[in-house]
Amino acid sequence: MRYWLMKSEPDEFSIDDLARSPRRTTSWFGVRNYQARNYMRDGMKVGDLALFYHSSCADPGVAGIVEHGTGSCRPTRAGQYQ
């Protein structure tokens, strides 16, 4: 198992948005960095965990922990999203 850091601006997509998504899954899109995209495409495996990091906001930091599924991430432990 590997561990990753997934950054998102909460105004665009927050951990709360992920928790409200159908089956608490979503596609990760808008990755502009080619190396990051390649890591996500080639390196991430089902069951890997990632820190879900809120950036560019009043209170930046880790908002929760997500688990990588088949083409998606879902919260596993994030305060109220246990």
C-alpha positions in Angstrom: 0.0 0.0 0.0 1.2 3.5 -0.8 0.2 6.8 0.6 -0.6 10.0 -1.4 -1.5 13.6 -1.0 -4.5 14.8 -3.0 -5.0 18.6 -3.1 -8.2 20.4 -3.8 -9.5 23.9 -3.3 -12.7 23.6 -1.2 -14.4 26.2 -3.4 -14.0 23.8 -6.3 -14.4 20.4 -4.6 -14.2 19.8 -0.9 -14.2 16.7 1.4 -17.9 17.6 2.1 -18.6 17.5 -1.6 -17.0 14.1 -1.8 -19.1 12.8 1.1 -22.3 14.0 -0.6 -21.3 12.4 -3.9 -23.2 9.3 -5.0 -21.7 6.3 -3.2 -19.1 8.8 -1.9 -17.0 8.5 -5.0 -15.9 10.9 -7.8 -13.5 11.2 -10.7 -10.4 13.3 -10.1 -10.2 15.8 -12.9 -8.4 19.0 -13.8 -4.9 17.8 -13.0 -2.6 20.1 -15.0 0.8 18.7 -13.8 1.8 15.8 -16.1 3.9 14.1 -13.4 1.0 14.2 -10.9 -1.3 12.8 -13.6 1.0 10.0 -14.4 1.4 9.1 -10.7 -2.4 9.0 -10.4 -2.8 7.0 -13.6 0.1 4.6 -13.2 1.0 4.6 -9.5 -2.2 4.7 -7.5 -3.7 1.3 -6.8 -7.0 0.3 -5.3 -6.8 0.4 -1.5 -4.1 3.1 -1.4 -4.8 5.9 1.1 -4.4 9.6 0.5 -4.5 12.7 2.7 -7.3 15.0 1.2 -5.7 18.5 1.5 -7.7 21.7 1.3 -5.5 24.4 -0.3 -6.0 28.1 -1.2 -8.6 28.7 1.6 -8.8 30.5 5.0 -7.8 27.3 6.9 -5.6 25.1 4.6 -4.7 21.6 5.7 -5.6 18.0 5.7 -9.4 17.7 5.7 -9.6 13.9 5.8 -8.2 10.6 4.6 -9.6 8.9 1.4 -9.1 5.5 -0.1 -8.4 5.0 -3.7 -11.0 2.8 -5.5 -11.5 1.8 -9.1 -11.0 5.2 -10.7 -12.3 7.0 -7.6 -11.5 8.1 -4.1 -13.9 7.9 -1.1 -13.6 9.1 2.4 -12.6 6.4 5.0 -11.8 8.6 8.0 -12.5 12.3 8.1 -14.1 13.3 11.4 -17.8 12.8 10.8 -17.2 10.6 7.7 -16.1 7.5 9.5 
